[in-house]
Amino acid sequence: MPAMADPYETLGVARDATDDAIHKAYRKLAKKLHPDLNPGKPDAAEKFMALNAANDLLSDKEKRGRFDRGEIDAAGQEKRPHRGHPRDFNGTGLDPDELADLFGAFGGKRRRPAHARGRDAQYTLTIDFVEAATGGKRRLSLPDGKSLDLTIPEGIEDGQILRLRGKGSAGIGNGPAGDALIELSVAPHKLFRRVGDDILIELPVTLQEAVLGTSVEVPTVKGAVRVTIPAGSGHGTKLRLRGRGVNGGSQVVELRLVLPPGKEPALAAFLKDWQPEHPFDPRADLEDNRAPEH
């Protein structure tokens, strides 16, 4: 197996980068490299996995410190102690903390409590837009080969954290295990946008459909539905589909008028002589915003 790349290089950050800089770099790259947004690119999944592994290591203060000191490699695996490491001078192969615990068992001063809660483990997971809106099940693969089964609640938002009780590091003695904290990053969608509990989508319609009205199928996060477009609808008209958003919200369909790609002589001839029954000035509102004359 080839050695894993340096996590700092994978995330494109300096070795003294702050936690916030690492977090921002990961989220930016995760949304760019997510396999769902890179169909037909066989190396996308591999790059995304490497990105997650790098972030898992650098977002954990203890692991990052050990990596920086050369105690573990980029995969989080233990390295052989280097000459000059404190454990090399005690002749036992144990580090100073382990020695302190050993002597404590024979009446010496113990440096650690007999029982302590395990550390929380922090992970990040990118999910797709529809999955965040409707909820679902996911399995998170961990760097050590283990996995966590997650339930994604309906309507979860970008940046929210799931807590799995007792799924972190094991406790000391009879202490309880820590928790697993999974921060979710929601990938953008090519059709949908979210505003609060509403889902927004632009629907292209032809001039004929807008003027005469029609019935068309519209995608929603909960499956396609048929929508009636009233006659005389204009560009920007909004139709509200109640209950098709998040947590009882709506899906708002905004009509976008699209003209034919080529010339239409018959339509041009008709419009040339056409006189509207109800004349209007589409730029009347602009007069209220004109710059004053000097």
Residue pairs with C-beta under 8 A, 6 or more apart in sequence:
3 73
3 74
4 50
4 53
4 73
4 74
4 75
5 50
5 54
5 74
6 74
7 53
7 54
7 55
7 57
7 58
7 67
7 74
8 14
8 15
8 17
8 54
8 58
10 50
10 51
10 53
10 54
11 22
11 25
11 26
11 29
11 51
11 54
11 55
11 58
12 25
12 29
13 21
13 22
13 25
13 58
15 68
17 25
19 59
19 61
22 55
22 58
22 59
23 59
26 51
26 54
26 55
26 59
26 124
26 185
27 185
29 51
30 48
30 51
30 52
30 124
30 126
30 185
30 187
31 37
31 126
31 185
31 187
31 188
33 44
33 47
33 48
33 51
34 44
34 48
34 126
34 128
34 187
35 41
35 44
35 45
35 48
36 128
36 187
37 187
37 188
38 44
48 126
49 141
52 124
52 125
53 74
53 75
53 143
54 74
55 124
56 63
56 76
56 122
56 123
56 124
56 142
56 143
57 63
57 64
57 67
57 74
57 76
57 143
58 64
58 67
59 122
59 124
60 121
60 122
62 119
63 72
63 76
66 72
67 73
67 74
67 76
70 79
70 82
71 78
71 79
72 78
72 79
73 79
75 143
76 143
76 144
81 87
81 88
81 93
82 88
86 95
86 96
87 93
87 94
87 95
87 96
90 96
90 99
92 99
94 102
97 111
97 112
100 108
100 109
100 110
100 111
100 112
101 110
101 111
101 112
103 109
104 110
104 111
104 112
112 172
113 172
113 173
114 172
114 173
115 171
115 172
115 173
115 174
115 175
116 171
116 172
116 173
116 175
117 171
117 175
117 176
117 177
117 178
118 168
118 169
118 170
118 171
118 172
118 175
118 176
118 177
118 178
119 168
119 169
119 178
120 168
120 169
120 178
120 179
120 180
120 181
121 167
121 168
121 169
121 178
121 179
121 180
121 181
122 181
122 183
123 140
123 142
123 148
123 180
123 181
123 182
123 183
124 182
124 183
124 184
124 185
125 138
125 140
125 150
125 182
125 183
125 184
125 185
126 184
126 185
126 186
126 187
127 138
127 152
127 184
127 185
127 186
127 187
128 186
128 187
128 189
129 186
129 187
129 188
129 189
129 192
129 194
129 221
130 189
130 192
130 221
131 138
131 152
132 152
132 155
132 156
132 157
132 158
132 184
132 186
133 154
133 155
133 192
133 194
133 199
133 221
133 245
133 246
134 154
134 221
134 222
135 151
135 152
135 153
135 154
135 155
135 156
136 151
136 152
137 149
137 150
137 151
137 152
138 149
138 150
138 152
139 147
139 148
139 149
139 150
140 147
140 148
140 149
140 150
140 182
141 147
142 148
148 164
148 167
148 180
148 182
150 162
150 164
150 182
152 162
152 184
154 246
154 247
155 197
155 246
155 247
156 162
156 184
156 186
157 186
158 184
158 185
158 186
159 183
159 184
159 185
160 183
160 184
161 181
161 182
161 183
161 184
162 181
162 182
162 184
163 179
163 180
163 181
163 182
164 179
164 180
164 181
164 182
165 179
166 176
166 177
166 178
166 179
167 177
167 179
167 180
168 177
168 178
168 179
168 180
168 181
169 177
169 178
170 177
171 177
171 178
191 201
191 219
192 199
192 200
192 201
192 221
193 199
193 200
193 201
194 200
194 246
196 249
197 245
197 246
197 247
197 248
197 249
197 250
198 245
198 246
198 249
198 250
198 251
198 252
199 220
199 221
199 244
199 245
199 246
199 249
199 250
199 251
199 252
200 251
200 252
200 254
201 218
201 219
201 220
201 251
201 252
201 253
201 254
202 254
202 255
202 256
203 216
203 218
203 227
203 253
203 254
203 255
203 256
204 256
204 258
205 214
205 216
205 229
205 233
205 255
205 256
205 257
205 258
206 257
206 258
206 260
207 257
207 259
207 267
209 216
209 229
210 229
210 232
210 233
210 234
210 235
210 237
210 255
210 257
211 231
211 232
212 231
213 228
213 229
213 230
213 231
213 232
213 233
214 228
214 229
215 226
215 227
215 228
215 229
216 226
216 227
216 229
217 224
217 225
217 226
217 227
218 224
218 225
218 226
218 227
218 241
218 251
218 253
220 241
220 244
220 251
221 244
221 245
221 246
221 251
222 244
225 241
225 244
227 239
227 241
227 253
229 239
229 255
233 255
234 255
234 257
235 255
235 256
235 257
236 254
236 255
236 256
237 254
237 255
238 252
238 253
238 254
238 255
239 252
239 253
239 254
239 255
240 250
240 251
240 252
240 253
241 250
241 251
241 252
241 253
242 250
243 250
244 250
244 251
245 251
260 267
